[in-house]
Amino acid sequence: TIQSLLSGPSSLISKLSTNFPEIEFQLRLGCLCFRDIDDLNSKFNELVLSDGSHFTSDLSTALNFVKNACAAPSGGFDLAEDIIGAIHRSATWQSGQDWTSDIKFMMLFSDAAAHGLLPSPLMNGDNYPTRHPEGLTTYDAVTSLVARDADLFFCSFNPSATKRTEDELSKHFKKHPDNVAEHGIV
């Protein structure tokens, strides 16, 4: 679960502190829960704090936000999801307190392929099989992450469905001309 990744003895912060005891880590979380393109105005649900920033160091705030967003799931009207739009949107948050840490990464949790990247064509599988309605591409998503100096942790609940999406994102990380820090997908 997300909670076990973020708190407790096996959490990310605990592992970092164990492996790098000389560094005091502070975890700041930004949350964007996404639906699908056809969910229109409710396709993105993002945590925005009172100062307009998207990142919090209060774990309970982040977990409650995700829990509430998951209470009313929707996936549009096809199998593919707006993964590319979600990556791009959160990587381009502009508040003065967004994306300010020295170590940055995005964690994406999904069980579906991005639009245009289903493992094989399926009837009603992808309402946007050739082009994102906003013109976004996997290259755009990677460009927005590289601009933030961030890696992508892709947590798949269905690897056979997401493999092509992960491969495409990885390919663009490896070939991106501005990716001098060699960020990538994990």
Disulfide bonds with the S-S distance in Angstrom:
none
